[in-house]
């Protein structure tokens, strides 16, 4: 009789094969949860930044309108002064009176224009600060929460 010997093949010892897909699934779910959380944070920060930009644009438009209103008021006042000066020139009887009237007008206009320039510069600076400060602090704050 012929004897055959069978060698038993042993199964590898270790975790069962079903653990690998479950571990992969768990890692994938954890990664997906982290991605959703990060997306939520970025989305919220972006929405907040968009709202800040929208408000800053509205503030800038209001500031530009105030600046233009002030500029038009100054132009109207300066036009009236120039018209009054022209009217006074029509009544001049001598060259000395002309010189006196002209130098007085030039001095007053220089003072007025200096004051108007200072006022417009202050208004422009105020509008710039009011417009940019919320952007600077708000966007920084919004994206700090994301990090």
HELIX and SHEET records of a PDB file:
HELIX    1   1 UNK A   18  UNK A   90  1                                  73    
HELIX    2   2 UNK A   95  UNK A  146  1                                  52    
END                                                                             
